[in-house]
């Protein structure tokens, strides 16, 4: 019953309904809250024609007239007549509800405590009440809040609900965070906490004669009090005995004789009570089925949440593994490229070092030859010089010739003639994205569209409603009618197929599967179909 609690709370005070009344828009509100939200309208906006009058409840037939004025334009609706034209200047609150000029200050709660429970204090002239739920407004007539019927059914439901909860009674006058009630006044029929009792119900004057009892005793006495019989709001001394079908409201016999309900169709209150109870029961059965479906759907959604979490973890792990594999492959390729660079590096160094060693030896030999020749030139013995001069000259020329023909040119450059072409790989990395890698889900056979006629069979199927996997086509398979192996009878993109030329009076098994670029999905459920007799009289589907 916890889900029902919100239905039992007043939209104004947020507490359980206390003496609820029914507004013409079918919403409910506490009687005290209705008194608190009354505002006084300007005289210019309250002509007599705009006031609700006539029947015990306001003219429900005029509710359709409200569509003539858009609430999006004026933020305002009226009951029992139009309060003002859309062009009338008015203030608007942030939610678009019409706001009348400030109301006359309400008298303090102490002044109302002297009145009997359930009585209606005087209502100022030109008073207006706005529904706190649908924001539609109504100018009250001379009856004031007495023109609204009391919702005794809702009051009884609230009472039973509170009895079942057996919770601590709360003070009814605390504005915020009601404290636990300590006493109840039997005359005022109000629960008080100690601070509110001292402030609003002092033990002096007429209030000194009121009887204060513990909250539990007050609850028992309230339950024990007999429920009042519903009386007509127009004729307070008459009980409601008939039901006006046109106005959809209970009426008394004087309403039929004197009021506007005379020409209307009326029925016995008890008969309409039973009829509406039956209609409500039927509507509840349908709503119960929807609620059952909603519960099953919620279970499905909760299971889906768990599956999404599990699939998300699995998919993340797969993604990390794939990226790690790419990183490992890149690291291996990096090692291979570094090895290639190192080999080129060592080769260059070896060539240059060999050339350095070769040139060093030749330079040393050349330098030695040059020093020897200089010493020979210093000799003063002509005959001895001439004996060795020719061979020495040839040797010098030969040594000089050895330094030509690229000997003094480096055999290797210092630059590495290697360039890493990483552009395509970087482009591929940037283009790395998720692609359709899953095969389609198993199709669902639409049994209401599958049928057989004579020796033909028509099959229809569709993809699961939540499936987002692309489908390129379908494969329909049938057996031979004798329980043999399946064979393909259709391959294409259509989701309906008629197979002709089957054997009469045979039982065929059929199934279908979908495929895309990633592969072929699972089969649907197997459907068993019976073809007609050899001489069929009627075709059946």
Phi, psi and omega in degrees: 000355182297328180294336183280348189300322180295331178289342186257010182249140180289135180290349181268303184269343179077002178259174179298146182303137177235112185052061183290145174241156183258121175280160180301339178277006178078002175275159183248157179202148176296148178298316180295322179293323177298321178295322184288330184264006175294140175231157180261127182272156175296151180299326183293339184256013184228059174292159183299330182290344183270357184269146177282136180201170172113281189262177181295327174240160188292158190298098181291337180292336180281356181298326181294336182291340182296338179292345178293332179247120182285130176291339176291334180272316185253344184064027192207139173227165182224159177240144177070013182139163183274131181288316180201161177287157181299337183275354181293128179298140178204161176273157179227140174277171182301332180270010175088002180279140181292138180243120177280166175304159184307138182282162175295134182307135181282145177294152181296158183301332184299328183290333182277343185291342180280350183270151181296153179300138177082359179280161182251115176297161180301137180260130178299154177296153178059036179280150181224143177234137180246129179297128182287351182258310181258355175063025174265146190242162182211130173276127183282151175266197185294341179285338181066221182290345177292344179286349179264132179289147176279140179268083183289332178295312178298321179298320178293321178297318178298318181297315179295322180295317180293326177295319180293327180283326181051040181277165178296134181289139182256155176295139183266000182246352178293133182281319181230138178048072183307133177277166180290134181289145179248334179216165173226134176270120182291330180283316180280339183057047182226139175268135182236146162270171184299313180297318180290328178294318179293327183276318188255342184224063181292148182279060178212164181064212179297333182290342181293339180273352180288149182260120179259130182233162176299154183302320181296318178294322177296323178296317181296316180294326179292319179294323184287340182293134182294143180288135182290146176283137181295129178244162181289135179287338178274321179237093192295339181271356184254139176277151177284123185231343182233171181229122178278117183291322183289315181273348179057051181209147174291144181222164175257178185288333178291330176297327180284327183274323187246333187270188184283353181278358182305309181280358183277159175283129180234154178224165180297140183297319181295319180295316179292328177298314178294320180297313181291328175296318177297317178298318179295321178296316178297316178297324179293325178298315177296316179295325178297319176299318178295321179295321177297316177299321180295320178296316178297321178295321177295321176299318178297318180294319179295319175297324178295323177300315179296317179295321178297318179296316180295314179295326178296316178297317180296318181292320178298317179297319178295319179296316179298319180296318179294317178294321177297323177295319177297318179296319178297316178297320178294321178294321178295317178295324176299316179297320179295317179293321177296322177296319178296319178295319179297320178297316178297322179297312179295322179297315179298315180298320181295316180297314182293319180294321177298318179294322177297315180296316180296315181293326180296317179296313181295322179294321178296318177296318180295317180297319178296319178295320180295318180293323179294317180297322178296322179290324178295321180296333180286344182292144181256005181268105183297316184294319179292325180294318182291334179294330184245357186292315182298309177300323182291322178296316179299322181294319179296317178297321181292319178294320178295324179293333179291339179275358178267190176056048173082010179295325181266017176255132180299136178280349184214140176274159178279345180279149175264118181276050179231134177228125181280119180270085182265357182302307179302322180292317178298319178297320178295321178296318179294330179273359180295121183206174180279135177236167180290109184245358183254150175281158182296157175285165180293130178295161178249123178286130178269092188298330182291343180252355178271135182201168175237148178214117185057240179252031177239152179227134178246128180237144179225145182211171178206164176280155175305143187299330183262006181281131179247008182280134181293143179237129178263338180178178183229155177234118179258132182234141175230153173271189185271007181087357179236022181079017180280189182291156177284152175220150181285130178242347179203137173223119181178189184262350182288157179250016175214140184211139175247124181255122180256170175077024178279166178283142175290154175051048180229155179252121182247144172254139182223151177204162183218150177218159181249160179216158172211194184295337181278342180144195183255135181276187181283160178284153171285179173294148181281130179253129179257126182234145180246122177282168185285171175294174182295320178242077183287143175266323181231143174272135182238145177230000000 
